[in-house]
């Protein structure tokens, strides 16, 4: 206590020095805390799914993307059907759309994901409200306009209304039915972007701005990310060996040796 009283008297005698010191400490501590929080969110924190260490990325690395792994929808189907190294493979791509939450309201720009029908089941993510996609809702292009919304969007735009299930919303002029609400904290598989909605990849043609593009049919539309869970008895090296065989088969089948031979698997 004597030391504290002495220190207080000394600081009170030099108010300018005291103020500069306190401000310097505050700025230094605040800056370091902000940098650590940023690094923790983007680099250190694992993906918000069960057992994130099992999740890997599969695809082709193409210049100028370099380390980014991409694939077309047809590639995804071929890899999914031929591979035995994974407990499941999912595909998804980012989708920007104008979201109208009710009739007559002004649509607002939002970002979501077009995902394969097995997206939530493979990742082990259970909706907080409602259900995930059924397998048949991702079979026919444009047939099933169903939507799972993020927890944040549910709270922000719908007041966490439990009667949201079955409600119609509009995405870029297309009516969608809300079938589920994602759990709190799940915002997709990208550490840098928080997604507001999820809809089946089969809806891609109806939300694609370029009507001449056939994203579910054209092999040169390589905008998908493929992620999967390694089987419990499979190593990365074994998965890579299998993918190399699949890549050679695809190269022969589609005369695309320049790309498919680059098929690879990478940990998160």
C-alpha positions in Angstrom: 0.0 0.0 0.0 2.9 2.4 0.8 4.3 1.6 -2.7 1.0 2.4 -4.3 0.6 5.7 -2.5 4.1 6.7 -3.4 3.5 5.8 -7.1 0.3 7.7 -7.1 2.0 10.8 -5.7 4.8 10.6 -8.3 2.3 10.2 -11.2 0.2 13.1 -9.8 3.3 15.4 -9.8 3.8 14.8 -13.6 0.4 14.7 -15.2 1.6 15.1 -18.8 4.1 12.2 -18.4 1.3 10.1 -16.8 -1.2 10.9 -19.6 1.4 10.0 -22.3 2.3 6.8 -20.6 -1.2 5.6 -20.1 -2.2 6.4 -23.7 0.9 4.7 -25.0 0.1 1.6 -23.0 -3.5 1.6 -24.1 -2.7 2.0 -27.8 0.0 -0.8 -27.6 -2.3 -3.2 -25.7 -5.2 -2.5 -27.9 -3.2 -2.9 -31.2 -1.7 -6.2 -30.0 -5.1 -7.5 -28.9 -6.7 -6.6 -32.3 -3.9 -8.3 -34.2 -4.2 -11.4 -32.2 -8.0 -11.5 -32.5 -7.6 -11.1 -36.3 -5.0 -13.9 -36.5 -7.0 -16.2 -34.2 -10.2 -15.7 -36.4 -8.5 -16.2 -39.7 -5.5 -18.5 -39.1 -5.7 -20.3 -35.8 -9.3 -21.1 -35.2 -10.4 -24.4 -36.8 -13.4 -24.6 -39.2 -16.7 -24.5 -37.4 -17.6 -28.1 -38.0 -17.2 -31.4 -36.0 -13.7 -33.0 -36.3 -12.3 -30.2 -38.6 -9.0 -32.1 -38.8 -10.6 -34.7 -41.1 -11.6 -32.1 -43.7 -9.5 -31.7 -46.8 -9.8 -29.9 -50.1 -9.8 -31.6 -53.5 -9.4 -30.0 -56.9 -7.1 -28.8 -59.6 -4.6 -25.9 -59.2 -4.6 -23.7 -62.3 -2.6 -20.6 -63.1 -3.0 -17.8 -62.2 -4.9 -19.2 -59.2 -1.8 -21.2 -58.2 -2.6 -22.8 -54.8 -6.4 -22.4 -55.1 -8.0 -25.7 -55.9 -11.1 -25.5 -58.1 -13.3 -27.9 -60.1 -16.3 -28.0 -62.4 -19.6 -29.7 -61.4 -18.9 -32.6 -63.8 -15.5 -33.1 -62.2 -17.1 -33.2 -58.8 -19.6 -35.8 -59.9 -16.8 -38.0 -61.4 -14.6 -37.7 -58.4 -17.4 -38.3 -55.9 -18.6 -41.4 -57.7 -15.1 -42.9 -58.3 -13.3 -42.1 -55.1 -13.2 -44.5 -52.1 -10.8 -42.5 -50.0 -13.4 -40.2 -48.4 -16.4 -40.6 -46.2 -18.1 -38.0 -48.2 -17.3 -35.2 -50.7 -19.2 -31.9 -50.9 -19.1 -29.1 -53.5 -20.0 -25.5 -53.2 -19.6 -22.1 -54.8 -20.3 -18.5 -53.7 -23.4 -16.8 -54.9 -24.3 -13.1 -54.8 -28.0 -12.4 -54.9 -30.6 -9.7 -54.0 -32.6 -11.0 -51.1 -36.2 -9.8 -50.5 -37.6 -11.0 -47.2 -41.2 -10.0 -47.9 -43.4 -8.8 -50.7 -42.8 -5.2 -51.6 -39.6 -4.9 -49.6 -36.5 -3.5 -51.2 -34.1 -6.4 -52.0 -30.7 -6.2 -50.3 -27.4 -7.6 -51.6 -26.3 -10.7 -49.8 -23.8 -13.5 -50.2 -24.6 -17.2 -49.8 -23.5 -20.6 -51.0 -24.8 -23.0 -53.7 -24.0 -26.4 -52.1 -24.3 -30.1 -53.0 -27.3 -31.8 -51.4 -25.1 -33.7 -48.9 -23.4 -30.5 -47.7 -24.7 -30.5 -44.1 -24.8 -34.2 -43.6 -21.1 -34.8 -44.6 -19.9 -31.8 -42.5 -21.9 -33.1 -39.5 -23.8 -29.8 -39.2 -27.4 -30.1 -37.9 -29.8 -27.1 -38.5 -30.9 -25.4 -35.4 -34.4 -25.2 -36.8 -36.1 -27.2 -39.6 -34.1 -29.6 -41.8 -31.2 -29.8 -44.2 -31.6 -30.7 -47.9 -32.9 -34.0 -49.1 -30.9 -35.9 -51.7 -33.7 -35.5 -54.3 -33.6 -31.7 -53.9 -30.3 -31.6 -55.7 -31.1 -33.9 -58.7 -33.0 -31.8 -61.2 -31.7 -28.4 -62.3 -34.0 -25.5 -61.1 -36.7 -27.8 -59.7 -36.4 -27.3 -55.9 -36.0 -23.7 -54.8 -35.4 -24.4 -51.1 -33.3 -22.4 -48.7 -31.4 -22.8 -45.4 -30.6 -19.4 -43.9 -27.9 -18.5 -41.5 -28.6 -17.9 -37.8 -27.5 -14.3 -38.0 -29.9 -13.6 -40.9 -32.7 -15.3 -39.1 -32.2 -13.1 -36.1 -31.5 -9.9 -38.0 -34.1 -10.0 -40.7 -36.8 -12.2 -39.2 -36.5 -11.5 -35.5 -35.7 -15.2 -34.7 -39.3 -16.0 -35.6 -39.8 -19.8 -35.2 -42.5 -19.6 -37.8 -39.9 -18.9 -40.5 -40.1 -22.5 -41.8 -42.2 -22.6 -45.0 -41.9 -18.8 -45.5 -41.3 -17.6 -49.1 -38.4 -15.2 -49.8 -37.0 -14.0 -53.1 -33.4 -14.4 -54.3 -32.7 -12.4 -57.5 -36.3 -12.6 -58.5 -36.8 -16.3 -57.7 -39.1 -17.5 -55.0 -37.5 -19.8 -52.4 -39.0 -21.7 -49.5 -37.1 -21.5 -46.2 -36.7 -25.1 -44.8 -34.1 -24.6 -42.1 -31.9 -22.3 -40.0 -28.2 -23.1 -39.6 -26.9 -23.4 -36.1 -25.4 -20.3 -34.4 -21.8 -19.8 -35.3 -21.8 -21.8 -38.5 -21.2 -19.4 -41.4 -19.8 -21.8 -44.1 -16.3 -23.1 -44.7 -14.5 -19.8 -45.5 -12.7 -18.1 -42.7 -12.9 -14.8 -44.5 -16.6 -14.6 -45.5 -19.8 -15.2 -43.5 -22.5 -16.6 -45.7 -26.2 -15.7 -45.2 -27.9 -18.6 -47.1 -27.5 -22.0 -48.6 -29.4 -23.5 -51.5 -28.8 -26.6 -53.6 -26.4 -26.6 -56.5 -29.2 -27.6 -58.7 -30.5 -24.1 -58.5 -27.3 -22.7 -59.9 -28.7 -22.2 -63.5 -31.6 -20.1 -62.3 -29.3 -17.8 -60.2 -26.5 -17.6 -62.8 -26.4 -14.0 -64.2 -25.0 -15.2 -67.5 -27.8 -17.2 -69.0 -25.5 -18.6 -71.7 -23.5 -20.4 -69.1 -24.5 -23.9 -68.2 -22.6 -24.4 -64.9 -23.9 -27.9 -64.3 -22.9 -29.2 -67.7 -19.8 -27.3 -68.8 -16.5 -28.7 -67.7 -14.7 -25.4 -68.3 -16.9 -23.6 -65.6 -14.5 -24.4 -62.8 -15.8 -22.4 -59.9 -16.5 -25.1 -57.4 -14.7 -25.9 -54.2 -14.7 -29.6 -53.2 -14.1 -30.6 -49.6 -14.4 -34.0 -48.0 -13.7 -36.1 -45.0 -10.9 -38.6 -45.2 -11.9 -42.1 -44.4 -10.6 -43.3 -41.1 -8.2 -45.8 -42.6 -6.9 -43.6 -45.4 -3.9 -41.3 -45.4 -3.4 -38.2 -47.5 -0.8 -40.0 -49.5 -3.2 -42.8 -50.3 -5.9 -40.4 -51.2 -3.5 -38.5 -53.5 -2.6 -41.8 -55.3 -6.2 -42.6 -55.9 -6.9 -39.1 -57.2 -3.9 -39.4 -59.6 -5.5 -42.5 -61.1 -8.8 -40.8 -61.4 -7.2 -37.8 -63.0 -5.5 -39.9 -65.7 -8.9 -41.6 -66.4 -10.6 -38.3 -66.8 -7.8 -36.9 -68.9 -8.2 -39.8 -71.3 -11.9 -39.6 -71.3 -12.1 -35.9 -72.0 -8.8 -35.2 -73.7 -8.0 -32.6 -71.0 -4.5 -33.7 -70.0 -3.4 -30.2 -69.4 -5.7 -29.9 -66.3 -6.9 -33.1 -64.8 -3.4 -34.4 -64.2 -3.1 -31.6 -61.6 -5.8 -33.1 -59.4 -4.7 -33.0 -55.8 -5.8 -33.2 -52.2 -4.8 -30.7 -49.5 -5.4 -30.4 -45.8 -7.0 -27.3 -44.3 
